[in-house]
Every structure is written in C-alpha cells, then in structure tokens.
Amino acid sequence: MRKLTIFLILLFFGFTPAYVKADGATYKGVKKCKTCHIKIYKTWKKTKHSKAFDQLKDAEKKDPKCIECHTTNNDPNLPGIHCEVCHGPGSKFSSAKIMNKKKYKANPELQRKLAVEAGLIIAPDEHTCKKCHNERSPHYKGFDFKKRYEEIKHKNK
C-alpha cells in the first residue's frame, strides 16, 4: 500500500519514469522491432550504433554524460542506439493493429498513416542525430548529416 501511495504522489506531481515519453509512449527495445524487421536488425547489428554502449569503459557506463549518447533513452537497460532513438518509442505504433504484414500489403498508405499518427518517425532528421554527434562529444570530428545518413538509412522491410 505504501508503494502505491508513493507512486500516486509522484505521478500527481509530474514524475514520469525515464522510459515513458510525455505522450505516454514507452520504449519497447530492439527485440520488439527485430520480430518483424529481421533484415534491418541484422544490418543494424553490424553498425557502431548497435555497439555504442559496449565501447564504453566500465566507469563511462555509469557516467550520465556517456550514457546519454551510448544508450537508447538514457537507459543502460537499453544499451546501444536502437531503432527507437530514430523512430520514436514503439509502444503505440508497434501493436498488431498497426504493424501487421497482411494489413500493410493490403493498404500500405493507411498502415503507414496509422503508424505515423501513433508516433512513428519515418526517418530521423539532422536534429535527431546531432543530439549526440556534436561538439560535446570527446570524439567529435565534425558531422555531415547527408553523408552519414546514407550509411545508416534502410528500407522498411
């Protein structure tokens, strides 16, 4: 009962856990995306984004400044730069009503529209990438969005 009371008080005063966005969407993790997007997942696994957290030293894995750019949503339980960093937290658009191969084949425009309305970001923009690829990074050597985007973009299959 005490935990429930504390939770309700925190909720009342605007506390929201880190994995919840302001619109109530939550991060599901790369395994959820992998279920349907296995080819994209396999390509992503070979990227520096997938290994971002593993590249940190033990002390850096506890440093909020490092975690900010080497995890998804500043969460060490979501190590690496997952799909949801670029495409938004998936809880609202990853439901079977929206992410449904049969429905997508029948009407791709409608399914895409539903996904976007539920929070899916089709493609990240320069601002998304520059949240980490910027002068604050100790490894920053400039960032050409157009060139780098070509290295990571993928078709939705």
Wavefront OBJ file of the C-alpha trace (Angstrom):
o trace
v 0.000 0.000 0.000
v 2.856 2.379 0.836
v 4.481 1.889 -2.600
v 1.186 2.631 -4.297
v 0.781 5.829 -2.271
v 4.297 6.990 -3.131
v 3.720 6.190 -6.814
v 0.464 8.153 -6.850
v 2.116 11.143 -5.156
v 4.971 11.114 -7.683
v 2.507 10.756 -10.531
v 0.435 13.653 -9.206
v 3.496 15.923 -9.065
v 4.516 15.127 -12.626
v 7.079 12.372 -12.131
v 7.338 10.168 -15.196
v 9.741 7.240 -15.446
v 12.556 7.721 -17.977
v 11.185 5.101 -20.335
v 7.897 7.000 -20.795
v 7.585 9.940 -23.185
v 5.285 12.850 -22.445
v 2.594 11.356 -24.698
v 2.669 8.120 -22.679
v 4.629 6.108 -25.251
v 7.176 3.671 -23.842
v 10.353 2.188 -25.264
v 9.961 -1.484 -26.177
v 13.555 -2.297 -27.101
v 15.190 -3.623 -30.228
v 13.911 -7.181 -29.715
v 10.357 -5.995 -30.387
v 11.419 -4.416 -33.705
v 13.507 -7.470 -34.631
v 10.405 -9.660 -34.574
v 9.199 -8.229 -37.894
v 12.220 -6.358 -39.239
v 14.863 -9.099 -39.102
v 16.826 -7.944 -42.184
v 17.097 -4.408 -40.835
v 18.044 -5.816 -37.420
v 20.858 -7.917 -38.906
v 22.204 -4.884 -40.765
v 21.948 -2.731 -37.622
v 23.821 -5.354 -35.541
v 26.897 -4.691 -37.702
v 26.863 -0.939 -37.036
v 28.649 1.191 -34.471
v 25.222 2.231 -33.174
v 24.487 -1.308 -32.002
v 27.824 -1.498 -30.181
v 27.842 2.039 -28.767
v 27.416 1.033 -25.124
v 29.911 -1.840 -25.381
v 32.600 0.633 -26.475
v 32.463 2.440 -23.138
v 34.842 1.698 -20.282
v 33.258 0.497 -17.025
v 33.403 3.945 -15.421
v 31.868 5.545 -18.517
v 28.955 3.093 -18.364
v 27.933 4.843 -15.138
v 28.569 8.387 -16.360
v 25.294 10.138 -17.314
v 27.116 12.188 -19.968
v 28.247 8.989 -21.710
v 25.028 7.044 -21.163
v 23.103 9.876 -22.815
v 24.550 9.031 -26.240
v 25.504 5.376 -25.870
v 22.090 4.022 -24.838
v 18.525 4.304 -26.003
v 16.603 6.850 -23.928
v 19.477 7.293 -21.428
v 18.780 3.776 -20.140
v 21.640 1.308 -19.558
v 18.980 -1.431 -19.765
v 18.636 -0.410 -23.437
v 22.323 -0.403 -24.400
v 23.269 0.877 -27.831
v 21.439 3.130 -30.250
v 18.292 1.176 -31.085
v 15.549 1.682 -33.638
v 13.548 3.805 -31.201
v 16.219 6.501 -30.984
v 15.487 7.353 -34.615
v 11.896 6.178 -34.957
v 10.457 7.060 -31.537
v 9.310 4.874 -28.628
v 7.373 1.989 -30.104
v 4.643 1.115 -27.652
v 1.894 2.917 -29.546
v 2.849 2.053 -33.129
v 4.145 -1.497 -32.630
v 0.757 -3.029 -31.903
v -0.563 -5.797 -34.157
v -3.284 -3.412 -35.392
v -0.621 -1.203 -36.957
v 2.448 -3.354 -37.540
v 0.629 -6.060 -39.459
v 2.107 -7.505 -42.673
v -1.256 -8.595 -44.054
v -2.835 -5.177 -43.500
v 0.279 -3.439 -44.829
v 0.195 -5.455 -48.064
v -3.490 -4.659 -48.493
v -3.145 -0.924 -47.832
v 0.398 0.342 -47.163
v -0.596 4.022 -47.179
v -3.219 3.508 -44.468
v -0.922 1.421 -42.266
v 1.893 3.966 -42.622
v -0.536 6.778 -41.770
v -1.738 4.906 -38.674
v 1.852 4.269 -37.579
v 2.829 7.922 -38.006
v -0.286 9.055 -36.127
v 0.717 6.666 -33.326
v 4.183 8.252 -33.084
v 6.373 6.522 -35.668
v 9.046 8.788 -37.088
v 9.658 7.556 -40.634
v 13.176 8.965 -40.905
v 15.299 10.865 -38.403
v 16.323 14.386 -39.223
v 19.620 16.154 -38.684
v 18.480 17.424 -35.281
v 17.918 13.845 -34.076
v 21.461 12.825 -34.974
v 23.104 15.982 -33.672
v 21.790 15.327 -30.185
v 24.876 13.115 -29.889
v 27.003 13.875 -32.927
v 28.067 17.326 -31.736
v 30.904 19.304 -30.129
v 30.094 17.956 -26.634
v 31.348 14.536 -27.673
v 35.016 13.943 -26.825
v 35.315 12.061 -30.133
v 33.638 14.669 -32.349
v 35.343 15.283 -35.687
v 32.568 17.100 -37.490
v 29.309 15.655 -38.717
v 27.973 15.625 -42.261
v 24.337 14.555 -41.865
v 23.680 13.807 -45.548
v 26.763 11.609 -45.882
v 26.266 9.801 -42.566
v 22.545 9.273 -43.158
v 23.359 7.415 -46.365
v 25.417 4.988 -44.240
v 22.546 4.109 -41.900
v 19.306 4.513 -43.847
v 17.312 1.410 -44.641
v 14.150 0.444 -46.428
v 11.265 -0.690 -44.282
v 11.185 -4.425 -44.972
l 1 2 3 4 5 6 7 8 9 10 11 12 13 14 15 16 17 18 19 20 21 22 23 24 25 26 27 28 29 30 31 32 33 34 35 36 37 38 39 40 41 42 43 44 45 46 47 48 49 50 51 52 53 54 55 56 57 58 59 60 61 62 63 64 65 66 67 68 69 70 71 72 73 74 75 76 77 78 79 80 81 82 83 84 85 86 87 88 89 90 91 92 93 94 95 96 97 98 99 100 101 102 103 104 105 106 107 108 109 110 111 112 113 114 115 116 117 118 119 120 121 122 123 124 125 126 127 128 129 130 131 132 133 134 135 136 137 138 139 140 141 142 143 144 145 146 147 148 149 150 151 152 153 154 155 156 157
